[in-house]
Amino acid sequence: MKQSELPLVGLICDREMIGPHPFHVAGEKYLNAIAEHSNCLPVLIPALATKSHIEQLIQTLDGILLTGGYSMVNPLHYQDEIAEEGTKLDNHRDNTSLLLIKKAIANNVPLLGICRGFQEMNVAQKGTLHQKLHQQDEFIEHRENKELPLAEQYGSSHEVSVNTNGKLYQIVGEQSLTVNSLHTQGINQLGQNLTIEATAPDGLIEAISVNGENNFALAVQWHPEWQVENNPISSKLFSAFGQACITRKQMRENNG
């Protein structure tokens, strides 16, 4: 496929204060994964939450990647108690991504969610989150040790069991995967119209998909974008997402 014909994949931005000014940013590892392993052209979606912009994006984009991030989804979006003081929130991103997810699902725009994006997909579908997994005895430690080098933070952490009747299994062809784990929050109640695709040994949901035969709307709690070139399972996931975006582009052009 020629460079000018690549499908467009929007990556949701975080709103970060850098010095005295707000910036809209996305991690390079996500951009590289989309460009090199989905064979798509990544474009950034600013966290502006303007409805008219969302409508235009839905008509223009061939796929959407919901990136990970250092902020937490504001618990007010799932009717939970107010986040503890000092919790990093990003209301601009929440207000953009939750609307974008709903519109994308309604219009069959391919979606791939990672970590925070996984949690956003559940909340957008009226699910809830555990705000701090490590404060509950039933869960293993899912957070990374930030004092370790990045390679160790993103190293293998635990296995997940894959639902053999699900969409993730169709992509990876494995009943068990070893994944990294760098998150504080996780799914409490599963959202509406979602299927559990994988679970951790402690029962925590680790992958979900939106129900429906003809859509690609899949999210994982781990970070497949990290050194995807060295992980055949991650490569399969981004490749499958890229193929869904190609199909979306072709349909959009045929209906054009």
QUIZIRA-V861754 format. One record per run of one state. SS is the DSSP state (A for helix, B for strand, O for the rest). FROM is the first residue (numbers start at 0). LEN is the number of residues. If there is no record, write none. Layout:
<<SS:FROM:LEN> <SS:FROM:LEN>>
This chain:
<<O:0:2> <A:2:3> <O:5:2> <B:7:5> <O:12:1> <B:13:5> <O:18:2> <B:20:5> <O:25:2> <A:27:10> <O:37:3> <B:40:5> <O:45:5> <A:50:10> <O:60:2> <B:62:4> <O:66:5> <B:71:1> <O:72:2> <A:74:4> <O:78:10> <B:88:1> <O:89:1> <A:90:16> <O:106:3> <B:109:5> <O:114:1> <A:115:9> <O:124:4> <B:128:2> <O:130:2> <A:132:3> <O:135:14> <A:149:4> <O:153:4> <B:157:5> <O:162:4> <A:166:6> <O:172:3> <B:175:4> <O:179:6> <B:185:2> <O:187:6> <B:193:7> <O:200:4> <B:204:6> <O:210:6> <B:216:4> <O:220:7> <A:227:3> <O:230:1> <A:231:23> <O:254:2>>
